[in-house]
């Protein structure tokens, strides 16, 4: 993984540190990040995305506190060894549940049916 693997949206309503946390959790859950894999340094991510290093540090600290990441002396942060393999599909799907509920709520407010939403989601996932 390198700093460009993260997608940061400064104008999004979700705080940047939460964006980082969410993306890393999903990458770990899917097996894209494997146990022991060293993550980019705080400075690398902050510099690449032009964000405050404390924001990245906060995200890393939260993930370390949750046992997702571990600090390796002299190497930085790495995916915790407890993550042996990708989580089952149902556990990965649970990570999307809050977002899906929000999309469903907004779709009802817009009086949209599931078909165009699912079609567009499929298109976005293929990009």
PEFEN-V93148 format. One record per helix or strand of 2 or more residues. SS is the DSSP state (h for helix, s for strand). FROM is the first residue (numbers start at 1). LEN is the number of residues. If there is no record, write none. Layout:
ss->SS from->FROM len->LEN
ss->SS from->FROM len->LEN
This chain:
ss->h from->3 len->3
ss->h from->16 len->15
ss->h from->42 len->8
ss->h from->53 len->13
ss->s from->69 len->4
ss->s from->76 len->4
ss->h from->89 len->21
ss->h from->114 len->13
